Amino acid sequence: MVLDLDSTAAEVNLPFQFDLEHEQGHWRLYVHNQDETIVVDSVLVKGDSIKVRMPLFDSEFRGTIRDSACFHGWWYNFYKGPGYAIPFTAKLGRQPRFHGPAAPSAVALAGDWEVHFLDGENSEPAIGIFSVNGSHVKGSFATETGDLRFLEGITTQDSLFLSTFNGFQAYLFRAAIRNDSIVGEFRSGHRWKQAWYAVRNPSFTLANDETLTQLDPRHPVAFTLPDMDGTMRSLADARYKGKAVVVEIMGTWCPNCMDQSRMLDELYGKYHNEGLEAVAVAFERYPDRARALSAIRHFRSKLGIEYDLLYGGMAQSDSVVRKLPFISKLKSYPTTLLIGRDGTVRHIYTGIYGPGTGARYIHFKERMENALVELLREPAV
């Protein structure tokens, strides 16, 4: 499938690969991004029409079947409003993700790169993480507030092409490889583009993710918010007293929050009997409360989450500070607090290095698990 990000010129195409199967009267679609496979069960084929509803994020494809080898139409991302639609074309056949003269690049691309995403006079630092097999490239970008998911693509002798699609994010990276540097453009959907560059620098590091989010000492670490059934829950409830508690600030629309929730649910299952509690506060993209609560229920059901999810309100620039005033400023979804048995915050993690970052994800998970084990060893107050 190709998303046409510039339909006026038809020159900016974001490709991704998928499988479509029909078994026992049911259609199923599998989206592939690098090592990620997204299973899509909601596929409706009727006459010459096809509709594909993404499983976790509020988006869908609406298309017309042209013949047995092609269908085309529009992808709608409802988080961005009813008018956000990108044309697509899907063609049958085992094809490469990117068409063109794929070839090993003249410069060794594998490894870590110092990256800067440019925004006027400002730049956002990142680390480009690439593994290469011939002309096939897999990787991601680790930023100070998370990562840019599972990227996959190719090189030519002097260029790099990467893409990913997960139902919310549609990312395309195109770049020129110039001796010891990479200069490129990042596209997110059809409304956002940003210049970036990368250089080799083995000593380059990002800010410590435990130093980026600060507590406001004027406010106690406390909240009272509704769960999915409308019951008010408080951090002061008896179930949390004397326990090590993880507080996850997230949104069901956020792919990195999905990674964090899966990881946290695994740790919760492993250590709950030893005194670990967890609670997520979800800030959603719908002004309608009923629709927001429905999204939270769907998210919890799809991921099989066992810990509590509370509703914080709509995800706006000041909503977290209003509902959770002990956070001086939210820098990233997710942000995760680890609270000791005595009720004090011991660690705050801004963002997550997800599975797309490989070894960084393993290290991130080990670091959080080790911190939780230390908290659980403390005596109950």
C-alpha positions in Angstrom: 0.0 0.0 0.0 1.1 3.5 -0.8 -0.2 6.6 1.0 0.0 9.7 -1.3 1.3 12.5 1.0 1.3 15.0 -1.9 -1.6 14.3 -4.2 -1.0 17.4 -6.2 2.4 16.2 -7.5 2.1 12.5 -6.6 5.8 12.5 -5.7 5.8 11.8 -2.0 4.6 8.3 -1.4 4.7 6.5 2.0 4.7 2.7 1.4 4.1 -0.1 3.8 3.5 -3.9 3.3 0.5 -5.9 4.5 -1.0 -9.4 4.0 -4.8 -9.9 3.5 -6.3 -13.2 4.1 -9.8 -14.7 3.8 -10.6 -17.7 5.9 -14.0 -19.3 6.9 -15.9 -16.2 5.7 -13.7 -13.8 7.7 -11.2 -11.2 6.4 -8.1 -10.4 8.3 -5.2 -8.0 7.5 -1.7 -7.9 8.8 0.4 -4.7 8.7 4.1 -5.2 8.8 6.7 -2.7 10.1 10.1 -4.1 10.6 9.7 -6.5 13.5 6.1 -5.4 14.3 3.0 -7.1 13.0 -0.4 -5.4 13.6 -3.3 -7.8 13.3 -6.5 -6.1 11.9 -9.7 -8.1 12.5 -12.2 -5.4 11.4 -12.2 -5.8 7.6 -15.5 -5.5 5.7 -15.8 -6.3 2.0 -19.1 -5.7 0.4 -19.6 -5.5 -3.3 -16.8 -3.4 -4.7 -16.2 -1.6 -1.4 -13.7 -2.4 1.4 -13.4 -0.8 4.8 -10.6 -1.5 7.2 -10.8 -0.3 10.8 -7.5 -0.2 12.7 -7.6 -2.2 15.9 -6.3 0.3 18.6 -6.3 3.7 17.0 -9.2 5.7 15.7 -8.6 5.5 12.0 -9.8 3.5 9.0 -9.4 2.9 5.3 -12.4 3.3 3.0 -11.7 2.0 -0.5 -13.1 0.8 -3.8 -12.0 -2.5 -5.3 -10.9 -1.7 -8.9 -10.1 -5.3 -9.9 -8.7 -8.5 -8.4 -5.3 -6.9 -7.9 -6.0 -3.4 -6.7 -8.1 -1.3 -4.4 -7.8 2.4 -3.7 -9.5 5.1 -1.6 -8.8 7.2 1.5 -7.3 6.7 4.9 -9.0 8.7 7.6 -7.3 9.6 10.9 -10.2 10.8 13.1 -7.9 12.0 15.9 -6.9 14.8 13.6 -10.5 15.8 12.6 -13.1 14.6 10.1 -11.3 16.4 7.3 -8.0 14.5 7.7 -7.8 12.1 4.8 -4.9 10.8 2.7 -5.4 8.9 -0.6 -4.0 5.4 -0.9 -3.5 2.7 -3.5 -3.1 -1.0 -2.6 -1.7 -3.5 -5.1 -1.5 -7.3 -5.0 1.9 -9.0 -5.1 4.9 -9.6 -3.0 6.7 -6.3 -3.7 9.6 -4.4 -2.0 8.6 -1.7 0.4 10.3 0.9 -1.7 10.6 0.7 -5.4 13.8 1.9 -7.0 17.5 1.1 -7.5 18.1 -0.5 -4.0 21.8 -1.0 -3.4 24.3 -1.0 -0.5 25.1 2.6 0.4 28.6 3.9 -0.4 28.9 4.8 3.3 28.6 2.3 6.2 25.2 3.1 7.7 24.8 0.6 10.5 25.1 1.7 14.0 24.2 4.9 16.0 24.1 8.4 14.6 23.8 11.8 16.3 20.6 13.3 14.9 19.0 16.7 15.0 15.5 17.5 13.9 15.3 21.1 12.9 12.5 23.6 13.8 13.5 27.1 12.8 16.5 28.1 14.8 15.9 25.2 17.3 16.7 21.6 17.0 15.6 18.4 18.8 18.4 15.9 19.5 18.0 12.2 18.8 20.0 9.1 18.1 19.4 7.3 14.8 19.7 3.5 15.2 20.2 1.5 12.0 20.9 -2.1 11.2 21.7 -3.0 7.6 21.5 -6.1 5.6 22.7 -5.3 2.1 20.4 -2.6 1.0 17.6 -3.4 3.6 17.5 -1.1 6.6 15.7 -1.4 9.9 15.9 1.0 12.8 14.3 3.9 14.7 15.1 7.3 16.2 15.4 7.6 20.0 14.5 11.1 21.2 14.6 12.6 24.6 10.8 12.0 24.9 10.5 8.5 23.3 11.1 6.8 20.0 9.8 7.0 16.4 8.6 3.4 16.2 9.5 0.5 13.9 11.1 1.9 10.8 12.0 -0.1 7.7 13.3 0.7 4.2 16.2 0.7 1.8 19.4 2.4 0.8 20.6 3.3 -2.6 24.3 4.2 -3.1 23.6 7.8 -1.9 20.1 7.8 -0.3 18.1 6.4 2.6 14.3 5.7 2.6 12.4 4.6 5.7 8.7 4.4 6.6 6.2 3.1 9.2 2.4 3.0 9.5 0.5 1.8 12.6 -3.0 3.4 12.3 -2.1 6.6 14.0 1.5 7.5 12.9 2.3 7.6 9.2 6.1 8.4 9.0 8.3 8.8 6.0 12.0 9.6 6.1 14.0 10.4 2.9 17.6 11.4 3.1 20.8 11.9 1.1 23.9 10.1 2.4 26.9 12.4 2.1 30.3 11.1 3.1 30.1 11.2 7.0 26.6 12.8 7.2 23.0 12.2 6.4 20.7 15.1 5.4 17.0 14.5 5.0 13.3 15.3 5.4 10.8 13.8 7.9 7.2 13.6 6.9 4.4 12.8 9.4 1.2 12.4 7.4 0.5 15.0 4.8 0.6 18.1 7.0 3.9 17.9 8.7 7.4 18.0 7.4 10.7 18.7 9.1 14.4 18.8 8.0 16.9 16.6 9.9 20.5 15.7 9.7 22.8 13.1 11.2 26.5 12.8 11.8 28.7 10.0 13.2 29.5 10.7 16.9 30.0 7.6 19.1 30.1 9.7 22.3 26.8 11.5 21.7 24.1 11.0 24.4 20.7 12.2 25.1 19.5 13.8 28.4 18.8 11.4 31.2 15.1 10.5 31.0 14.8 10.7 34.8 15.8 14.4 34.9 13.4 15.9 32.4 10.1 15.9 34.3 10.0 17.8 37.6 7.5 17.7 40.5 5.9 21.0 41.7 6.7 21.1 45.5 3.7 23.3 46.1 1.3 20.4 45.5 1.1 16.9 47.1 1.3 13.9 44.9 -2.4 13.1 45.0 -5.4 12.8 42.7 -9.0 11.7 42.7 -10.4 10.7 39.3 -13.1 8.4 37.8 -12.5 4.9 36.6 -14.2 3.6 33.5 -17.4 2.9 35.4 -17.5 6.4 36.9 -16.3 5.3 40.4 -14.0 7.9 41.9 -10.5 6.5 42.7 -7.8 8.2 44.8 -4.2 7.6 45.2 -5.0 7.8 49.0 -7.3 4.7 48.7 -6.5 1.8 51.0 -5.4 -0.5 48.1 -2.4 1.8 47.4 -1.3 2.4 51.0 2.0 0.7 52.0 2.5 -0.5 48.4 5.0 0.4 45.7 2.9 2.2 43.1 3.4 3.0 39.4 1.5 5.9 38.0 1.4 6.0 34.2 0.3 9.2 32.5 -0.8 8.2 29.1 -3.4 8.3 26.3 -5.0 5.4 24.3 -4.2 7.3 21.1 -0.4 7.2 21.8 1.6 4.3 20.2 4.4 4.7 22.7 1.9 4.5 25.5 0.8 1.2 24.1 4.4 -0.1 24.4 4.6 1.3 28.0 1.2 -0.2 29.0 2.2 -3.7 27.7 5.5 -3.5 29.6 3.9 -2.3 32.7 1.2 -4.9 32.6 3.9 -7.6 32.4 5.7 -6.1 35.4 2.4 -5.8 37.3 1.6 -9.4 36.8 5.1 -10.4 37.9 5.2 -8.3 41.1 1.6 -7.6 42.1 1.7 -10.4 44.8 4.8 -8.8 46.2 3.1 -5.5 46.8 3.1 -3.7 43.5 0.1 -1.6 42.4 -0.3 0.3 39.2 -2.7 2.9 37.9 -2.9 4.7 34.6 -4.4 8.2 34.1 -5.6 8.5 30.5 -5.9 11.8 28.7 -7.9 11.4 25.6 -8.5 13.2 22.3 -12.3 13.3 22.4 -14.2 16.2 24.0 -17.1 13.8 24.5 -16.7 11.9 27.8 -18.6 8.8 26.8 -16.5 8.4 23.6 -13.3 8.9 25.7 -14.4 6.2 28.2 -15.2 3.9 25.4 -11.7 4.3 23.9 -10.2 3.5 27.3 -12.3 0.4 27.7 -11.4 -0.7 24.2 -7.7 -0.1 24.8 -7.7 -2.1 28.1 -9.6 -5.0 26.5 -7.4 -5.2 23.4 -4.2 -5.2 25.5 -5.6 -7.3 28.3 -4.5 -4.8 31.0 -5.1 -5.9 34.6 -4.2 -2.7 36.5 -6.5 0.3 37.0 -7.2 2.9 34.2 -8.6 6.3 35.2 -10.0 9.1 33.1 -8.1 12.3 33.3 -9.9 14.4 30.7 -9.1 15.6 27.3 -5.4 15.8 26.2 -4.8 19.5 26.0 -1.7 21.6 26.7 -2.8 22.4 30.3 -5.0 19.4 31.1 -2.4 17.4 33.0 -1.3 20.3 35.1 -4.9 21.0 36.0 -5.7 17.4 36.9 -2.3 16.5 38.2 -0.9 19.8 39.6 2.1 18.0 41.2 3.6 17.7 37.7 5.2 21.0 36.9 5.0 20.4 33.1 4.3 17.3 31.1 6.9 16.8 28.4 5.8 13.5 26.9 3.2 10.8 26.8 3.8 8.4 28.5 5.4 9.8 31.7 5.7 7.2 34.5 6.1 7.8 38.2 7.5 5.1 40.6 6.3 5.8 44.2 7.7 4.0 47.2 5.8 2.4 50.0 6.2 5.6 52.0 4.3 7.6 49.4 7.3 9.5 48.0 8.1 9.6 44.3 11.5 8.0 43.7 11.7 7.9 39.9 10.1 9.7 37.0 10.6 8.4 33.5 9.8 10.8 30.6 8.8 8.8 27.5 9.9 5.2 26.7 12.4 3.7 24.4 10.1 1.1 22.9 10.8 -2.3 21.2 11.7 -0.5 18.0 14.9 0.7 19.6 16.2 -2.8 20.2 18.9 -2.9 23.0 17.7 0.4 24.4 14.3 -1.0 25.1 15.8 -4.0 26.9 17.9 -1.6 29.0 14.9 0.7 29.7 12.8 -2.2 30.9 15.6 -3.7 33.0 16.2 -0.3 34.6 12.5 0.2 35.5 12.2 -3.4 36.8 15.3 -3.1 39.0 14.0 0.2 40.4 10.7 -1.5 41.2 12.4 -4.5 42.9 14.3 -2.0 45.1 11.1 -0.3 46.1 9.4 -3.6 46.9 12.3 -4.6 49.2 11.5 -1.7 51.5 9.4 -2.4 54.5 5.7 -1.5 54.4 4.9 1.8 56.3 
